[in-house]
Amino acid sequence: MKTQRAIRFISAVAIALTVIGSGMPASAADESASQAGENVAVEGQFIRVAQNAEGWVVMGYTIANDSVGQDWMLLNIGLTVQGEDKEQALYRDDITLVTPDQEVLTLPSQEDFNKAAGTVDALDARANMITESINYFPSDATIPCRIGFFADASQAGRTLAYDQVSLNSRRACLGRIYFQVPGGIKLGLYNLDVQFEGGVVRLPFKIMSKEEAKAFEKQWKQERKESKGK
């Protein structure tokens, strides 16, 4: 697994890169992200990491960025906590999505998720065809665990859904989450907010056009190359 030190190495450029082509000054995005007191890092074209002294959130959103106009958004996420050995329960209502219009969306219930089975199964099928590793965790988090807010359609037999996941600093929990987006996914800056016991970790990410995504990838690779050369 990637170490915490490696992720922090490029965190300074993350927010500025996130707003490429948006017309939004990087300083405004920095202020938005810093309100929760976290560091944010870019680990790939569609992979983001956010962390503070307590919580750690990693996310991949390749499928979401390719789903503009669709009513459902799929995100691959990873969660852990830092610095303490005690268990911390994180519930379904602790994860929200803030849209570019500042609408706050909660995770749907398993019942509502089941009603959209055709749509979400198609999203899962697309996600199963791509390689999107989000295995970026602090070095202490080595025990895999599942984030099971939704029954996993990618498994041969559907797994059970749970309304909470138990976290501690040794567990690296991974899973897919889904949001129903009224009016469909649009281009712009989103925030994934995760409420830990001590506060919120906010992870900003941008749904980009194809042109913006190409420019983003080019600039990120250049920034990474320059950082490695220092």
C-alpha positions as CSV (number, residue, x, y, z in Angstrom):
1,M,0.0,0.0,0.0
2,K,1.1,3.6,-0.6
3,T,2.3,5.4,2.4
4,Q,1.0,8.5,4.0
5,R,4.3,10.3,3.3
6,A,4.1,9.6,-0.5
7,I,0.6,11.0,-0.7
8,R,1.5,14.2,1.1
9,F,4.4,14.7,-1.3
10,I,2.1,16.0,-4.0
11,S,-0.8,17.4,-1.9
12,A,0.2,21.0,-2.5
13,V,-0.8,20.9,-6.2
14,A,-4.0,18.9,-5.8
15,I,-6.6,21.6,-5.6
16,A,-5.1,23.9,-8.2
17,L,-5.2,20.9,-10.6
18,T,-8.8,20.0,-9.7
19,V,-10.1,23.3,-11.0
20,I,-8.3,23.3,-14.4
21,G,-10.5,24.8,-17.0
22,S,-13.2,25.8,-14.6
23,G,-12.5,29.5,-14.5
24,M,-12.4,29.3,-10.7
25,P,-9.2,30.7,-9.1
26,A,-7.1,28.1,-7.3
27,S,-7.1,30.2,-4.1
28,A,-10.9,29.9,-3.9
29,A,-10.7,26.1,-4.1
30,D,-7.9,26.0,-1.6
31,E,-10.1,28.0,0.9
32,S,-13.0,25.6,0.3
33,A,-10.9,22.5,1.0
34,S,-9.1,23.9,4.0
35,Q,-12.3,24.6,5.9
36,A,-12.3,21.0,7.1
37,G,-8.6,21.1,7.9
38,E,-7.5,18.4,5.6
39,N,-4.8,17.8,3.0
40,V,-5.9,16.7,-0.5
41,A,-3.8,14.8,-3.0
42,V,-4.1,13.7,-6.7
43,E,-3.0,10.1,-7.3
44,G,-4.2,9.7,-10.8
45,Q,-6.4,11.4,-13.4
46,F,-9.6,10.4,-11.5
47,I,-8.1,9.4,-8.1
48,R,-8.2,11.7,-5.1
49,V,-7.2,11.4,-1.5
50,A,-8.2,13.6,1.4
51,Q,-7.1,13.3,5.1
52,N,-7.0,15.1,8.4
53,A,-5.6,14.0,11.7
54,E,-8.5,11.7,12.2
55,G,-10.0,10.5,8.9
56,W,-8.7,9.2,5.6
57,V,-10.8,9.1,2.4
58,V,-9.6,7.9,-1.0
59,M,-11.8,7.9,-4.1
60,G,-11.8,6.9,-7.7
61,Y,-14.4,8.4,-10.1
62,T,-13.6,7.3,-13.6
63,I,-17.1,5.9,-14.2
64,A,-18.7,9.0,-12.7
65,N,-16.8,11.3,-15.0
66,D,-18.0,9.2,-17.9
67,S,-21.6,9.4,-16.8
68,V,-22.5,13.0,-17.5
69,G,-26.3,13.4,-17.9
70,Q,-27.1,10.1,-16.1
71,D,-29.1,10.0,-12.9
72,W,-26.8,7.7,-10.9
73,M,-23.2,8.3,-9.9
74,L,-20.9,5.4,-8.9
75,L,-17.8,6.2,-6.8
76,N,-15.1,3.7,-5.6
77,I,-14.1,4.8,-2.1
78,G,-11.7,3.7,0.6
79,L,-11.9,4.7,4.3
80,T,-9.8,4.4,7.4
81,V,-9.0,6.4,10.6
82,Q,-5.6,7.5,11.9
83,G,-3.8,7.7,15.2
84,E,-6.2,5.6,17.4
85,D,-6.8,1.9,17.9
86,K,-10.4,2.2,19.1
87,E,-13.2,1.2,16.8
88,Q,-15.3,4.0,15.1
89,A,-18.6,3.2,13.3
90,L,-19.4,5.2,10.2
91,Y,-23.0,5.1,9.1
92,R,-24.8,5.5,5.7
93,D,-25.9,9.0,6.6
94,D,-22.3,10.1,7.4
95,I,-21.5,10.2,3.6
96,T,-22.9,13.0,1.5
97,L,-22.3,14.5,-1.9
98,V,-22.4,18.2,-2.6
99,T,-23.2,19.1,-6.2
100,P,-22.0,22.1,-8.2
101,D,-25.4,23.7,-7.4
102,Q,-24.7,23.2,-3.7
103,E,-27.4,20.5,-3.3
104,V,-26.5,18.0,-0.6
105,L,-27.3,14.4,-1.5
106,T,-27.4,11.4,0.9
107,L,-26.7,7.8,0.0
108,P,-30.0,6.1,-1.1
109,S,-31.5,3.3,0.8
110,Q,-31.0,-0.3,-0.4
111,E,-34.7,-0.3,-1.4
112,D,-34.2,2.8,-3.7
113,F,-31.0,1.2,-5.0
114,N,-32.8,-2.0,-5.9
115,K,-35.5,0.0,-7.8
116,A,-32.7,1.3,-10.1
117,A,-31.2,-2.2,-10.6
118,G,-31.0,-1.9,-14.4
119,T,-29.1,1.4,-14.2
120,V,-26.7,0.5,-11.4
121,D,-26.0,-3.0,-12.8
122,A,-24.9,-1.3,-16.0
123,L,-22.6,1.1,-14.0
124,D,-21.2,-1.9,-12.2
125,A,-20.6,-3.7,-15.5
126,R,-18.6,-0.7,-16.8
127,A,-16.7,-0.4,-13.6
128,N,-15.7,-4.1,-13.7
129,M,-14.1,-3.5,-17.1
130,I,-11.6,-0.8,-16.0
131,T,-8.6,-0.9,-13.7
132,E,-9.0,1.8,-11.0
133,S,-6.7,1.1,-8.1
134,I,-7.5,3.2,-5.0
135,N,-5.2,1.3,-2.8
136,Y,-3.7,4.4,-1.2
137,F,-3.7,4.2,2.6
138,P,-1.5,5.0,5.6
139,S,1.1,2.4,6.2
140,D,-0.7,1.1,9.3
141,A,-3.9,0.2,7.4
142,T,-3.1,-3.3,6.1
143,I,-6.2,-5.3,6.9
144,P,-8.8,-5.3,4.1
145,C,-12.4,-4.8,4.9
146,R,-15.6,-4.1,2.8
147,I,-17.7,-1.0,2.8
148,G,-21.1,-2.7,2.4
149,F,-23.7,0.1,2.2
150,F,-25.0,-1.6,-0.9
151,A,-25.4,-5.3,-2.0
152,D,-22.4,-5.9,-4.3
153,A,-23.8,-6.7,-7.8
154,S,-20.2,-7.5,-9.0
155,Q,-20.3,-10.7,-7.0
156,A,-21.7,-13.9,-8.3
157,G,-24.1,-14.1,-5.4
158,R,-25.3,-10.7,-4.1
159,T,-23.8,-9.9,-0.8
160,L,-25.7,-8.4,2.1
161,A,-26.0,-4.6,2.6
162,Y,-25.1,-3.0,5.9
163,D,-25.9,0.5,7.3
164,Q,-22.5,0.9,8.9
165,V,-18.9,0.1,8.6
166,S,-16.5,-0.4,11.5
167,L,-13.2,1.5,11.2
168,N,-9.9,1.5,13.0
169,S,-6.3,2.5,12.1
170,R,-5.4,-1.0,11.0
171,R,-8.4,-1.5,8.6
172,A,-8.3,-0.4,4.9
173,C,-12.0,-0.5,4.0
174,L,-13.0,-0.4,0.3
175,G,-16.3,-0.4,-1.6
176,R,-18.6,1.2,-4.1
177,I,-21.1,3.8,-3.2
178,Y,-23.9,5.3,-5.3
179,F,-25.8,8.6,-5.4
180,Q,-29.0,9.4,-7.3
181,V,-28.4,12.8,-8.9
182,P,-31.6,14.8,-9.7
183,G,-31.4,16.2,-13.2
184,G,-28.4,14.1,-14.0
185,I,-24.6,14.4,-13.5
186,K,-23.2,17.7,-14.8
187,L,-19.8,19.1,-15.3
188,G,-18.3,21.0,-12.4
189,L,-16.9,20.8,-8.9
190,Y,-18.4,18.3,-6.4
191,N,-17.5,17.5,-2.8
192,L,-17.6,14.1,-1.1
193,D,-18.1,14.8,2.6
194,V,-17.4,12.0,5.1
195,Q,-18.5,12.7,8.7
196,F,-16.0,11.1,11.2
197,E,-16.5,11.3,15.0
198,G,-14.3,14.3,15.3
199,G,-15.4,16.2,12.1
200,V,-15.8,16.1,8.4
201,V,-13.2,15.2,5.8
202,R,-14.1,16.9,2.5
203,L,-12.8,15.5,-0.8
204,P,-13.3,17.9,-3.8
205,F,-13.4,16.4,-7.3
206,K,-14.3,17.8,-10.7
207,I,-16.4,16.2,-13.3
208,M,-14.5,17.2,-16.4
209,S,-15.2,17.4,-20.2
210,K,-12.9,15.2,-22.4
211,E,-10.8,18.3,-23.2
212,E,-10.5,19.2,-19.6
213,A,-9.6,15.7,-18.6
214,K,-6.8,15.6,-21.2
215,A,-5.4,18.9,-20.0
216,F,-5.7,17.8,-16.4
217,E,-3.8,14.5,-17.1
218,K,-1.1,16.3,-19.0
219,Q,-0.5,18.9,-16.3
220,W,-0.7,16.4,-13.4
221,K,2.0,14.2,-15.1
222,Q,4.2,17.2,-15.6
223,E,3.8,18.3,-12.0
224,R,4.5,14.8,-10.8
225,K,7.6,14.6,-13.0
226,E,8.9,17.9,-11.7
227,S,8.2,16.9,-8.1
228,K,10.2,13.6,-8.5
229,G,13.1,15.6,-10.0
230,K,13.5,17.8,-6.9
